[in-house]
Amino acid sequence: MRRALTSIRGMCKSHKAIRDITKIWVSPLPPKSKYLLPCRFNYIENGREKHRDVVQIKDAVMVLLYNKSRNKLVFVRQFRAAVYHGVMMGNNLKVPEGEVDLQKYPPELGVTLEFCAGLVDKDKSLEEIAQEEVLEECGYNVDAASMQLVYKYRSGIGTSSGGLVLFYCEVCDEQKVSQGGGINDELIEVVELSINQVKQMVKTCSSFNGSPSVFVGILWFLANFNC
Ligand SMILES: Nc1ncnc2c1ncn2[C@@H]1O[C@H](COP(=O)(O)OP(=O)(O)O[C@H]2O[C@H](CO)[C@@H](O)[C@H](O)[C@H]2O)[C@@H](O)[C@H]1O
């Protein structure tokens, strides 16, 4: 696992020092969250009453961004609390007490490689939300009309299941108007990978610290553009 992750990091040319996370601790969820709602879901199937504990989450859009000037796919890297938490906790369902030992669990464990993405949390079309994320996170000025639908699917199926919409969007260097990096307190690193690098990823990466959407998107790209 360590070798596979290291090789992806090695590919990321713009990799720089990971943000300065100095303290991590976990607390119980406050009564109301803007981002998730746990509940018990009940139903009767074949005459038998069943119960499932589910977490309602927001839908999201993602953009598979291709820079045709440089023949590269554009990704982002960022610290993901949920990924870090998952890696740190393993298979334990409990809230850990006290501060997390950062020597034992370095923040790097929560840094993912992913497509530019955003929550569907405003009254705009999915294409417009995707357009905004491309500008904010990756620094490219694109039209909402240039978003091409790739797939609509679900982010999970067991406990939480948000709707995911993956778009494809082509850009060129002239559309790069800023460094990107996110807005407000987001710390997002823009990373470009060549076609050969993403091919190597899907061929040889046996373990990946992130979402399968990255593989779904890369495989779609390779299948459709005959690379
Ligand atoms: N759980 C949470 N708790 C507290 N604050 C939160 C939060 N989620 C988001 N936020 C806040 O909302 C801001 C905007 O989030 P985004 O719309 O960029 O979604 P994000 O990229 O985090 O996840 C998008 O991309 C990933 C990767 O594809 C999808 O898994 C995800 O569903 C989609 O929203 C974050 O910077 C943060 O301040």
PDBQT file of the ligand as one rigid body, heavy atoms in Angstrom, charges set to zero:
ROOT
HETATM    1  N1  LIG A 301     -18.710  17.567   6.146  1.00  0.00    +0.000 N 
HETATM    2  C1  LIG A 301     -18.434  18.873   6.282  1.00  0.00    +0.000 A 
HETATM    3  N2  LIG A 301     -18.320  19.427   7.509  1.00  0.00    +0.000 NA
HETATM    4  C2  LIG A 301     -18.052  20.733   7.676  1.00  0.00    +0.000 A 
HETATM    5  N3  LIG A 301     -17.875  21.581   6.647  1.00  0.00    +0.000 NA
HETATM    6  C3  LIG A 301     -17.988  21.095   5.412  1.00  0.00    +0.000 A 
HETATM    7  C4  LIG A 301     -18.267  19.731   5.153  1.00  0.00    +0.000 A 
HETATM    8  N4  LIG A 301     -18.310  19.542   3.806  1.00  0.00    +0.000 NA
HETATM    9  C5  LIG A 301     -18.050  20.732   3.255  1.00  0.00    +0.000 A 
HETATM   10  N5  LIG A 301     -17.852  21.667   4.206  1.00  0.00    +0.000 N 
HETATM   11  C6  LIG A 301     -17.581  23.086   4.012  1.00  0.00    +0.000 C 
HETATM   12  O1  LIG A 301     -18.091  23.490   2.760  1.00  0.00    +0.000 OA
HETATM   13  C7  LIG A 301     -17.033  24.004   1.965  1.00  0.00    +0.000 C 
HETATM   14  C8  LIG A 301     -17.298  23.735   0.527  1.00  0.00    +0.000 C 
HETATM   15  O2  LIG A 301     -17.254  22.344   0.257  1.00  0.00    +0.000 OA
HETATM   16  P1  LIG A 301     -17.250  21.933  -1.266  1.00  0.00    +0.000 P 
HETATM   17  O3  LIG A 301     -18.501  22.349  -1.917  1.00  0.00    +0.000 OA
HETATM   18  O4  LIG A 301     -15.950  22.372  -1.868  1.00  0.00    +0.000 OA
HETATM   19  O5  LIG A 301     -17.286  20.376  -1.204  1.00  0.00    +0.000 OA
HETATM   20  P2  LIG A 301     -16.007  19.481  -1.027  1.00  0.00    +0.000 P 
HETATM   21  O6  LIG A 301     -15.011  19.753  -2.114  1.00  0.00    +0.000 OA
HETATM   22  O7  LIG A 301     -15.517  19.572   0.369  1.00  0.00    +0.000 OA
HETATM   23  O8  LIG A 301     -16.542  18.011  -1.255  1.00  0.00    +0.000 OA
HETATM   24  C9  LIG A 301     -17.040  17.593  -2.539  1.00  0.00    +0.000 C 
HETATM   25  O9  LIG A 301     -16.228  16.694  -3.183  1.00  0.00    +0.000 OA
HETATM   26  C10 LIG A 301     -16.063  15.420  -2.553  1.00  0.00    +0.000 C 
HETATM   27  C11 LIG A 301     -15.140  14.599  -3.404  1.00  0.00    +0.000 C 
HETATM   28  O10 LIG A 301     -15.716  14.272  -4.597  1.00  0.00    +0.000 OA
HETATM   29  C12 LIG A 301     -17.366  14.729  -2.356  1.00  0.00    +0.000 C 
HETATM   30  O11 LIG A 301     -17.135  13.519  -1.652  1.00  0.00    +0.000 OA
HETATM   31  C13 LIG A 301     -18.218  15.654  -1.570  1.00  0.00    +0.000 C 
HETATM   32  O12 LIG A 301     -19.471  15.047  -1.411  1.00  0.00    +0.000 OA
HETATM   33  C14 LIG A 301     -18.347  16.982  -2.311  1.00  0.00    +0.000 C 
HETATM   34  O13 LIG A 301     -19.107  17.877  -1.590  1.00  0.00    +0.000 OA
HETATM   35  C15 LIG A 301     -15.772  23.361   2.519  1.00  0.00    +0.000 C 
HETATM   36  O14 LIG A 301     -14.630  24.112   2.244  1.00  0.00    +0.000 OA
HETATM   37  C16 LIG A 301     -16.090  23.344   3.999  1.00  0.00    +0.000 C 
HETATM   38  O15 LIG A 301     -15.847  24.609   4.554  1.00  0.00    +0.000 OA
ENDROOT
TORSDOF 0
